[in-house]
Amino acid sequence: MKREVQLDGQAPPEKDGDRSLLRRVADRDREALTELYRSYHARLFKFVYRLTGSYTIADELETEVMLAVWDKAPAFRGDSKVSTWIFGIAYKMAFRRLKRERLQPLQPAAGGWLEDVPADSGAGIETEDWVRRGLLSLPPAHRITVTLVFWLGLTYEETAVVTGCPVNTVKTRMFHARRKLKELLESSALPVSSTKNDHA
């Protein structure tokens, strides 16, 4: 079953066992790190690739992020979900890498980070097409916000933690992104119901 298009900032519950695994990692349990890696590596790779547009950088950073998780696990205070904490590390490391190599974030060329956009169960391919075109029309800061909220299922508060900006900034970016996407949706003559749950 395909996931519905949802831009409301509502996150699913944290995966069972993540905190337990991280506690074991903090106690230097290498098997726990391996389990955590297996759980997160695919999502981490896709996330970093969507930020950088580079398979090479994403492949390298995926490993570097998990090494950072190993180093930083004892300092995890539990103020956020484990996933938010891990993706926050990935976000910061990706942008440091981009800055160091003087690259621009979120490049959609050659298939880029839009390759596996989920489609609405009702609108199907049309909605997928709309999402692709809509995201390409957004400024980078808005695109990354939509990516965090829509694909990773983070709340606005969690997105603020990951990106290091105020919650109101996240809400503002999502407001403008939704408005832009809605305009595109209406111009494409797709049913407005495809963007249900369109509230802050």
Secondary structure, DSSP 8 states (H G I E B T S, - for coil): -------S-------TTHHHHHHHHHTT-HHHHHHHHHHHHHHHHHHHHHHH--HHHHHHHHHHHHHHHHHHGGG--SSS-HHHHHHHHHHHHHHHHHHHTT--S---GGGGGGTT----TTTHHHHHHHHHHHHHTS-HHHHHHHIIIIIS---HHHHHHHHTS-HHHHHHHHHHHHHHHHHHHHHTT--GGGG-S---
